[in-house]
Amino acid sequence: MSGPQSAEQSLFSFEFILLSFIAFLAFCNISMFYGFNAYLEQAGVPAVWRGILISLEPFTAFALRPLVSTFISPRNAIRIMGLGLLILALSLGGYALAQDLRHLVLVRVCHGLGFVLLVSAVIHVLVLLIPKKRSGQGFGVFTVMTLLPYAILPPLMERLLPWAQSEVNIYVLGAPLFLAALLLLIPLSFRLKKRWVSLPAEAMKKPGFQDMVSGLKHPGVLSLLWVNFLVFTATTMVFFYMKDHLLRLGASNPGLFFTLTTAATLLVRIFCGKLMDGINRAGMLLSFLCLLAFSLCFFSLSTAPVLVLGLALFYGMVIGFLMPQLNAFMFDISPVHLKGMNSNLMLFAMDGGFFMGPLLAGFLLGAGVSYAGLFSLFALLPAMGMLWIWSIRRLAAP
């Protein structure tokens, strides 16, 4: 007989799978903007303004995430997901109507609002469905679903662009998918109501501002947030500016980089899932932060597209190990009633990286730094992150 009790023993419950798919859709609406910088450049937007416009969507999510996290609970999460999906659909359609900077700013802000509502609600529920001893695997699956769009959308959009004639037309075509996703919330709502019966009352309440402050004071939390911010600042720069770097090196299909990167990440998740919960997290994070710094340096030194594409596999492997371990470490050190809050704060740090990466890169490009130079400078960020992980290494389980 299946039901809440039996479902709780398995990581891959119906609810977990459905939430992971919704997370996949949420990040599809981010990954389809991998060529947004190139689109804005063709439209004649200056480099500094391109950086600002790219950063506005994640900045909105960054600014609103702490506030949003304080009013999400298991009881209202489905409604918030629905609102997020609706706003995302309208935002994607809105790019076709935004013909100047003022309207582009408005659309990017709305886009960020929809994203933060959807993903915050998803992660708040998702952490309540992950068995305690399988946090590494659970966040590994979640990471796969958030990275898979980066393998699918860039090469797909490269094929669609000659037919669609503009990135904006593809954004509009993607809008109905988010309206259709509203239907997924109906069975999810019924299943979750049965799961919540067995949850303690403390887990069902909305975390307030005091809970957030309490969570930040917990040993290791601030350090992990800072490292997550540094990692996403570095990797977001790769996402938004690698296409331009490869085009300048003479690549014919820059979207292949993202396919190779995500393929390597998926292979790590498929074949090394159990390893995530069997090795000291601090030691693994120190190793892969170092490798991430080396990857960015090698991107800078590579002078031929084939070298960069070869490094894409190594880079994807590094990301495949690094991202889930950061989230699992936070999950492990957080009190039960703050797991959802602290996981959303990790997304807050991610938003900060998505905002700071292109903003900083835009200003550096405007100051005359080359695309290759960007990778060298951003390699310093994961190297800095190693210092914070070293400071909390004793909190990691053996």
N, C-alpha and C positions, 0 to 999 in steps of 0.2 A: 504493500500500500504506500503510495507516494503522498507527500504532503509537506508541511513546513518542517517537521522534525527530520525527515529523511533528506530534504533539500539542504538543510543546514550542514549536513555531513559532507556535502559535495561542493567543490568550488564551481563547477560548471552547471549551475542550476539554470532553469528557464529564465529566471529574473536576471541573473548575472549575464547571460548571453545576450538578452534583449538590451540591457543597459550598455553593454559593450558595443553593440551595433549602433545604438543612438550616439555613443561617443565617437564612433567611426564617422557617422554623418556630420557631427559637429566639427571634426577636424578636416573633413572634406571641404568645408566652406572656408577653411584657412589655407589648405594646400593648393586650392585652385588659384590662389593669388601669388604663386611663386614667380610669375612673370609680371607682376604689377609694376615693379620698378621700370622694366623695359617699356611697358605700355605708357607709363607717365612720361618717360623720356621721349618717346615718339610723339607724344602730345605736346612737347615743348615745355614741360614743367621743369624748373631749375632743380639741381641736385639737392639743395637744402630743403626745398618744399617737398620733393619726392620722399625724403627721409621722414619729414613731418607727417605726410599723408599716410605712409606705410605704418608709422608708429601710432597713429590716432586710434585705430581699432584696438590693439593690445593695451594702449594707455587707458582707454575707457574701461576695459576689463580690469586692469590693474587698479584704477581708482575706485571702482565700485565693488570689487570682490570682497573686501573686509565687511562692508555694509551688507551686501547680499548674504554673506555667510551667517550673519547674526539672525536672520529671519527665516532660514530654511530649516525645516524639520521633516522627518519621515512622513508626517501627515499632509504637508502641503507641497512636497517635492514634485509630484506628478503635475500639478497645476502650473508650477513654475517652469517645468520642462516644456509644457505646452505653449506658454507665453514666449519662451525663448525660441522655440521652433518657428512660431508665427512671425516674430520680429526678424529672424534670420531670412525667412522667405521674402519678406517685404524689402529688406535691405539689399538682397541680391538683385531684386528687380529694380531697385532704386538707382543702381549704378548707370543704367541706360538713360535715366532722366537727369543725372548730374553732369551738367555741361560746363561748369566753372568750379573754381577752387572752393567757393563758399558752399556750394551744394555737395561737393565731394567730402568736405569736412563733416557736414551733417550726416551723410550716408555712412561714413566711417565710424562716427560716434554711435549711431544706431546699430551698426554691425557689431561693435564691441559690446553693446548692451545685451543684444540677443545671445551672443556667445557666452558671456559671463553668467547669464541666468541659466542657460541650458547645461553647461558643463558643471557649474557649482551644484546644481540639483542632482545631476547624475553621480558625481563623486561622493556627495553626502550619503546617498543611498548605497552606492557600490561598496563603500568600506564596511557597511553593516552586514554585507553578504559574504565577505571574505573570511574563511576560517583562520583562526589565530596563527596556526602553525604553517599556513600556506601563503603568507603575505607576499613573499618574493615572487611566487608563481602568479598570484592574483594580480599584482601590479605589473608583472611581466605581460600578462594577457592584455591588461588595460593599455600598456605602452604599445603593444603590437597594434591594437585597434586605433590608437591615435597616430601611429606612424604609417600604417598601411596606405592611407590616402596619399602620402607623399611618394609612394611607389606607383600608384595608379594614375592619379590626376595629371602630373606634369607631362608624361609621354602621351597620354590621351589627349590633352589639350593641344599639344604640338601637332597632332594629327587632325584635330578639329579646326584649328585656327585658319587654314586655307579656305575651309568651307564656311566657317562662321564670320571670317573677315576681321573680327575684333574680339579681344578677351571679354569685353563687356557683354557681348552677345552670348557668350558661354555662361557668364554669371547669371544672366536672365534665364537661360535654359535650366540651370540648376535649382532655381527657386521652387518649382513645384515639388521637388523631392522632399523638401522640408515640410510642406503642407501635407503630403502623403504620410510622412512619418508620424503625424499626429494620431493616426489610426493605431500605431503600435502602443500608444499609451493606454488604450482601453484594456487589453488583456493584462498589461503590466500592472495597472492599478488594482485589478481584482486579485492578482497573485500576491502583491506586496501587502495588501490588507491582511491576508492570512499569515504572512510572515511576521508582521508587527505584533501579533497577539503574544508571541513568546519573548518579545524584547522587554528589558527592564524599563520602568517609567523614566529613568534618568536619560536613557538613550533616545526617548521619544520627544523630549522637550527641545525647544529652540535654544541654541547656545547664545547667550547674551554677550554684551561687550566685556563684562567682567570675566566671563569664561575665556574670551580671546586673550585678555591680559594675563590670566592665569596660565593659559597654554604657552604664551610667549616666554614666561618665566621658567617653564619646565626645562631642566637641563638638556642641552643639545638642540633645542628647537630653533633658536635664532641662528645658530651656526649652520644647520641644514638648510634653512631658508636662504641664507646668504650664498651658500654654495650652489643651490638650485638656481638662484638669480644669475650668478656668474656663468654657469653652464649654458643656460638658455640665452643669455646675451651673446655668447660666442656662437652657439649653433644656429641662432636666428639669423645672424649675419651671413652664415654660410647659405642658409635657405634663400634669403632674398637677393644675394649678390653673386652666388656661384654661377648662375646662368650668364650674367654679364662677363664674368671672368673667363668662362669657357668660350664664349663668343669671340672675345678678344684674342684668345689663343687659336681660334680657327675651328672650333668644334661645330659639327653639322647638326647634332642632336643633343643639346645640353640637358634635355629632360632625362636622358639615360643615366645621368649621375644620380638622380634621386631614386630611380628604379634600382640601381645597383646598391645604393646605400640601404634602402629599405629591405631589399632581398637579404643582405647580410644580417641586418637586424632581426628579421624573421627567422633565419636559420639559427641564430643564437637562442631565440626564444623557444623554438621547437625542440632543439637538441640539448639545451643547457638549462631548461626550466627548473629542474630539481636542484641543480647546482646553486641556484640563487639563494636557497634557504640552508645550504650546508657549509658555506664558507663565511668567515668573519667579514662582516659588511664593511667595516672601516678599512681593512686591508685591501679589499677589492676596489673600493672607491678611490683610495690613494693610487693604486696601480692604473686604473682607467682614466683618472683625471690627468695623470702624467702622459698617457698615450694620446688623449684628446689634444693636449698642448702640442705634442709632436706632430699629430695629423695636420693641424692648422699650419704649422711651420712648413710642412712638406707641400701643402697646397700652394703656399707662397713661392716656394722654390721651383715648383714644376713649370716647365716651359712648353710642354706639349699636351694637348687634350688627352692623349692616351695615358699619360702618367697620372693626371688628375682622376680619370675614370678608374684606373687601377687602384688608386688610393681610396676611392669611394667605398670599396668593399671593406677595407680595413677600418675606415671611419664608421661605417655602419655597424661593424662588430663592436667597436668601442661604445657607441651609443646604445647598442642592444644590451650591454652589461650595465652601463652607467645609470641610465634613467630609472629602471625598476629598482635598483639598489638604493637610490636616494629616497624614493617614496616608501620603500619597505622599511628603511631605517627610521623614517619619521613615524610610520605606523607602529613599529616595535616600541619606541620610547614614549608614545603618547598614551595617556590614561584613556580608558574605554569611552567615556562620555565626550572626550575631545578628539577622537580619531577623525571624525568627519570635519570638524573645524580645522584641525591641523593639516589635514590633507588638502582642504581648500586654501589654506595659507601657502601650501606648496604651489598650488595653481596661481596664487597671487604673485609668488616669486617668479613663476613662469611668465605671467603677464608682464611683469616688470622687465624680464629679459627680452620678450618679444617687442616691447616698447623701446627699451634702451638700445638694443642692437642696431636696428635700422636708423634710429635717430643719431646715434654716435657715428655710425658709418656714413650717413648723409653729410654730416658736418666735416668729417675727415676727407671725404671725396671733394667737397666744396673747397677745402683748404689745399687740394692738390695731391693728396695721397692716392696712390694707384690701387687697383683692386688687389693685386698681389700684396701690396703693403698692408692692406686691411687684415689679411689673414695672419701676418706676422704679429701685428699689434694685438689682435684679439686672442692670440695664443697665450698671452700673459694671464688671461682671466682664469682658465682652469688650473693654471699653475698656482695662482693665488688661492683657489679653492682648496688645494691640498693642505694649506696651513690650518684652515678651519676644521677639516676632517681629522687632522692629526690631534687637534686640541680636544676632540670628543671621542677619540678612539677607544677609550675604556668603557664607553656606553654600549659598544657593539657586542652582541652575543658572540661567543666563541664559535 
